[in-house]
Amino acid sequence: MSYRPNGGHGVACCGGNVHRIFPNYTIRMWMNDAKGGLVATLYGPSKLKATVGPGRHTVEIYEETNYPFEEEIHFTIDCGDPVSFPLSFRVPGWCTDPHFFLNEKPIPLPPIQSGFARLRRNFHPGDKITLVLPMKTALSRWPDNGSQLNTGLWFIPCRSKRIGHVWLCPSIRLQNFLIGMQRRLPRGITGSPSTSPNWIPKYW
């Protein structure tokens, strides 16, 4: 973008706002719920230290993933002693068939309410939970002979008379969901260890 002094009366659009995505995404990755549990709302490599349960036990959770480039998200729990607390995971709106594994063994899918799957159990030191979000591929049709190839949260608008070339634009969805497409958290999710937002992206 060119430098255009405006005396503080104008705001740059893309160039001035895109960088805001990254801190906003990071501070909304983990939240607390009203029952002393934790909620994974946005996915990415991270390390969380928080207190959980009625006894306010300290736990650390290590999240390892290449999401959204891969389907698997791994959470390793370090809690010193066994501790019981609810751990919730956001299921993106595009995912219709999520899977959970505990220590590499499949477990039943917890009930999904308002886009969140809540797993309540007695966690032991070193427990590893894996969430798999299968990214199915589908083709959708648009006006003016347009079409779009979707796989998970990725989408590729295909050649049409108006577009004239192919775009690969996951960042467009990320910008829209973090800035414009807002929805309120389900009842009981009140904040995070670092912030208290009242919205999350639906699909990311």
N, C-alpha and C positions, 0 to 999 in steps of 0.2 A: 504494500500500500504506500502511496505517496504521503509525504508529510503535509498536513493541512491544518495549520493553527486555526482554532475556532473560538478562542477565548473562553473555553469551558462550557460552551453552549451546545455542543454536539457530541455524539458518542459514536465511535467507530463500530461497525457491525461485526463482521466475521473476524477480522484481524484483532479486534479489541476484546472479543468474547470467547474465542475458541480456547485460549489458555485457562479460562475459568473452569472448564470441564474437569480438569484433572484434580485440583484440590477438592472440588465439590463431590466428585466421585469417591475420592479417598475417605473423606470424613463421614460419608454415609454408608460405608461398607459394613459396619457392625453397629447394632443397637441393642438396648435393653428392652425387656418386656415387663409387664406388670407383675409377673409371677416369679421374678428373680432369675429369669433365664436370659439367654442371648439369642440374637437374631442376625443371621447372615443375609444382608439385603442386597449387596452388590458384590460381585465375585472378582477376585484377583489375588495374587500372592501377598500375604500379609501375616503379621504376628499380633495377636491380641492378648492383653493381660487384663483381667476383670474379676470382680467378685460375683458369686452366684449363689442361689439357694437361700433358704431361711437363715442358715448359719453364716452367710456371706463368706464362703470359702473362695480362696484365690485360685483361679485357673488360668492357664495359658493355652491358646489355640494357635496352631501353625497351619496356615492355609497355603497349599501348593497347587498351582494350576497354570495352564496356558490358555484358559478360557479368555476370549471366545474362539480361539483357534483350535481348541480341542474340547471334547465333551465332558471330560472327567475333572472333578474338583475334589481335592483331598484335604481333610481336616484331621490333624493329630492333636490329641488332648493331653496336656500335662497338668495333673491336678494333685500330685503328691499322694493323697489318699482318695479312695473312692468317694464320689460325691454325686448326688442326685439333683438334676436341674433340667428344665426344658431347653432344648436347642432347636431353633426354627430355621428353616431354609426357604428362601424365596424361589418359587418355581416360575420362570418367565412365561408370559402369556403365549409364546409361540410353541412351548414344549408341552406335548400331550402325553408323554409316556416316560416320566422320570423314574430313575432307579436309585435305591440306596444299598450300600454295602457297609457292614461293620466288620472290621478286621478281615477284609477280603471275602466275607461271606454275605450272600444276599439276605436282606431283611425285608419284612413287609413294608409297603409304602404307607407312611403315616397319613392320616386324613389331611386333605388340602383344604384350607379355609382362607378365603380372600387372597389366594395366591401364595400362601405359606404352608409348608409342611412342618409340623411340630413333632420332634422326636424327644420324648421324655423317658429317661432311663437313668440307671445308676452307672455313671461313667467311671472307668478305671484308668489309672495312669498308662499312657501309651495307646489308648484306644484310637483307632483310625476309622473315620467315617468317610466314605466316598459317595459323592452325589454325581450321578451320570445324567446329563441332559442330552438325549439323542437329538441330533440335528438332521431332521428329515428334509429332503429336497422336494420342492414343488414348484410348478410353473403357474403363474397367474397372468391373466390377460387384461390389457388396458386399452383405453380409446386410441384412435389413430394408429391402429395396427401395432400398438406397443405391447410388450410382454416383460415379465420380470421373473427371474429365477431366484427363489428363496431357499436358503439352507440355514436353519437356526435363525440367528439375528442378522446374518449376512444376506445381502440382496444384490443382484446384478441386473439392472435395467438393460434389456436387450435392444438390438438395433431396431429402429423404427424411422418413419419419415421425418418426425420432428427431432428425435435425438441425434440420429446420424452416426453415432458411435457408442461404444460400450463404456459404462462407468462401473467402478467397484467402490461403493460408498458406504461402508459401515459407519463412518464418522457422522454421516448425515442423521442416522437414527440416534446416535449417541447425543448429538447436539439437541435434537428435538426433544428427547426424553428427559435430558437433564435440565433443559431450559424452559421448554414449552409444555410438553405433555406430562402434566402432573396429576397425581391422584393421591388421596389420603391413605395413610397407613391403616391396616385393620385395627379394630378396637383392642387396646391393651398394649400395643407397641408404642412406647412413650418417648424414646430418645436413644442416644448412643452414649458410650463412655466419653465421647468427645464433643457431641453436639446434639441438638434436639430438633431436627427437621420434621416437618409434618407431611412430607410427600416422598415418594420414590418413583423411579421409572418403572413402567409396567413390563417392558419387554427385555430390557438389557439385563 
